[in-house]
Amino acid sequence: MTTIRAHFDGRVLVPDEAVNLPLNEPLTVQVETKGSARGTAADLANSGLFGIWADRADIGDSLEYARQLRKEGETRRHEIDDPTGH
């Protein structure tokens, strides 16, 4: 697969750099805009991430578990920032 950076001039897609492709070869073009990184709530719900902890037997209260993970992360961050503990 080849990735080509391009822009749309209002009529056609224009490559931003030289393109090395065979002439008159049929292509399939998938367009991903820079602004498409943000998804909707429906995108998240359909992503497979929604409910990811649902079947975990070791997590009773997911909110409390998330708080615990954040607290552990903060502790590790402080240890990295100051390994001497001061």
C-alpha positions in Angstrom: 0.0 0.0 0.0 1.3 3.5 -0.8 0.4 6.5 1.2 0.2 9.8 -0.6 -0.3 13.2 1.0 -2.6 15.3 -1.1 -5.1 18.2 -0.9 -8.4 18.8 -2.6 -8.5 21.9 -4.8 -12.3 22.0 -5.0 -12.4 19.7 -8.1 -9.7 17.0 -7.9 -7.2 15.5 -5.4 -3.7 17.0 -6.0 -0.6 15.1 -4.7 1.6 17.3 -2.5 4.7 15.4 -3.6 5.9 13.4 -6.6 4.0 10.2 -7.1 5.5 7.0 -8.5 2.5 5.0 -9.8 1.9 3.2 -13.1 0.0 5.3 -15.7 -3.7 4.5 -16.2 -3.7 1.9 -13.4 -7.0 1.7 -11.6 -6.7 2.7 -8.0 -8.7 2.6 -4.9 -8.4 5.8 -2.8 -9.2 5.9 0.9 -9.5 9.5 2.2 -8.6 10.3 5.8 -8.9 14.0 6.7 -6.7 15.5 9.4 -9.8 16.4 11.3 -11.2 12.9 11.4 -9.2 11.9 14.5 -12.1 12.9 16.6 -15.0 10.4 16.6 -18.5 10.5 17.8 -20.0 8.8 20.8 -21.5 6.2 18.3 -18.0 5.6 16.9 -16.7 4.9 20.4 -19.7 2.6 21.2 -19.0 0.6 18.0 -15.2 0.5 18.5 -15.1 -2.5 20.8 -13.6 -0.4 23.6 -17.0 0.4 25.1 -17.6 -2.1 27.9 -14.1 -3.5 27.7 -14.0 -4.3 31.4 -17.5 -5.8 31.5 -16.3 -9.5 31.7 -13.4 -8.9 34.1 -14.0 -10.9 37.3 -11.1 -9.0 39.1 -12.8 -5.6 38.7 -15.8 -5.0 41.0 -16.3 -1.3 40.7 -14.9 0.0 37.5 -14.9 3.6 38.7 -12.9 2.6 41.8 -10.6 0.5 39.6 -9.9 3.5 37.3 -9.1 5.7 40.3 -6.7 3.1 41.6 -4.9 3.0 38.2 -4.6 6.8 38.1 -3.2 6.8 41.6 -0.6 4.1 40.8 0.3 6.0 37.6 0.8 9.2 39.6 3.0 7.4 42.1 5.2 6.0 39.3 5.4 9.4 37.6 6.7 11.0 40.9 9.2 8.2 41.3 10.5 8.8 37.7 10.5 12.6 38.2 12.4 12.2 41.5 14.1 8.8 42.0 15.6 9.9 45.3 12.2 10.3 46.9 12.8 13.9 47.9 
